[in-house]
Amino acid sequence: MRGMTAARGALTVDLAGPLWRTLPWRALAAAGTLGLLVAGAPLVTGAEPAPWQSLLLLRGTALIGAVGLAFLLDDPARHLTTPVPTPRPVRQALRVALVAPLAALWWTAVLLLTPSASRPPAGGITLEALAVGALALAIAALAVRLSDEARPGPYVAASLLLTAVLAPLLAPEGWALFVQASDPRWSVGHDRWAVLAAAVALMGAVCGPEPLGREAGR
């Protein structure tokens, strides 16, 4: 049993290189660059945004980054890798693990580009960014599970943007998900953001395994 576990672990490490080369770098780089441009706009123009404007820019930047993550599970070789020993959830988790440090550095740069005088609490807005990013990955995992599409990224990105448009309209008023940092409900609202982040992360994990019928068919 230990030997089998060690062999699987070694195989997973060996997959890191091939997976790194197949990551959607163009989509990730485009989203990252656009996000930095949006976040750094006040610094470049010399503007002094109000706190609500900085919050809006950061929420928009987080959404841009999540759109990039919507392409993370695109796999042109998907139909060839289904029968490999390493399960699909492990391959997907490895994709996320490879990008996570870069995403953390990118978000740190976004926060540093935001004028400190109007920057909202870093913990709260970072939690929002994590939740939106987790939602993008969960929708991507759902798309992979429910279809044979090797590159569902465009559809996932469109679904994410539609959700972002509808969420402020459909969210219960008492949840206070989109309040300003000065609002007394900011802390309570971010407790709900944490619950949402955990829920969508769980949904993504549940959607990870290949459906049994599809595995048997292959």
Secondary structure, 3 states (H helix, E strand, C coil): CHHHHHHHHHHHHHHHHHHHHHCCHHHHHHHHHHHHHHHHHHHHHCCCCCHHHHHHHHHHHHHHHHHHHCCCCCCCCHHHHCCCCCCHHHHHHHHHHHHHHHHHHHHHHHHHHCCCCCCCCHHHHHHHHHHHHHHHHHHHHHHHHHCCCCCCHHHHHHHHHHHHHHHHHHCCHHHCCCCCCCCCCHHHHHHHHHHHHHHHHHHHHHCCCCCHHHHHHC
